[in-house]
Amino acid sequence: MGALYVRHCDELLVFFVRRTGDTEVALDLWGETFAQALAGRGRFRGGTEEEAGAWLYGIARRQLARYYRRGSAERRAMRRLGIERPTINPDTEAEIMRRAGLDEVRQAIAAGVAMLPDDAREAIRLRIVDELSYPDLAVRLAITEQAARQRVSRGMRTLGCVLDTQTLTEALQT
């Protein structure tokens, strides 16, 4: 377990920072992922380093999905109750953000969003940024809920392709 941690501790933290944009949330998810891996190490049946890494990232993806499902409700409840998360040392946060390349990721996302059709951009903004439910999103856009889901899904899929293409292009240039 120690070798797995050493091999993946930095890149797993970067994985979470890039997906959440929040170093404190990323640190929470990172810690919970390793805690789950440690607790479940007896269930791991692989043998190679690649299999162990894939297993760890499977846990990480489940933690991230759980955060997305529960996170917005938890954040709203914390705001309502006036509870603030403890902050991390600003130097540590800056170093984590630098390693994650978060500024570049944000620029790539902004460029990708700007490339989307207006209707997809608006649907994504309302769903992701404003955290509207799909029924509320449908009302706001004067479309059916199914159409709202499709619009967000297609926009996110297109955005993902744009970001994957930019990442590949940048990797080939270095």
MOWOSUL-V488004 format. One record per pair of residues at least 12 apart in sequence whose ideal C-beta (glycine too) atoms are under 8 Angstrom apart, sorted by the first residue. I is the first residue (numbers start at 1). GAP is how many residues later the second one is. Records with the same first field share a line. If there is no record, write none. Layout:
I = GAP + GAP
This chain:
1 = 36 + 37 + 40
4 = 33 + 48 + 49 + 52
5 = 29
7 = 42 + 46
8 = 45 + 48
9 = 21 + 25
10 = 89
12 = 18 + 21 + 22 + 44 + 45 + 48
13 = 13 + 14 + 17 + 83 + 86 + 87
14 = 85 + 86 + 87
15 = 42 + 45
16 = 13 + 14 + 17 + 44 + 48
17 = 79 + 80 + 82 + 83 + 85
18 = 82 + 83 + 84 + 87
19 = 45
20 = 44 + 47
21 = 81 + 84 + 85
23 = 65 + 69 + 70 + 73 + 74
24 = 61 + 62 + 63 + 64 + 69
25 = 42 + 46
26 = 70 + 74
27 = 61 + 69
29 = 31 + 34 + 35 + 38
32 = 31
33 = 23 + 26 + 27 + 30
36 = 23 + 27
37 = 18 + 19 + 22
40 = 19
72 = 59
108 = 55 + 58 + 59
109 = 50 + 54
111 = 51 + 55
112 = 47 + 50 + 51 + 54
113 = 46
115 = 47
116 = 39 + 42 + 43
117 = 38
119 = 22 + 32
120 = 31 + 32 + 34 + 35 + 38
121 = 34
122 = 19
123 = 14 + 18 + 25 + 28 + 29 + 32
124 = 28 + 31 + 32 + 35
126 = 14 + 15
127 = 21 + 25
128 = 24
134 = 14 + 15 + 18
137 = 15
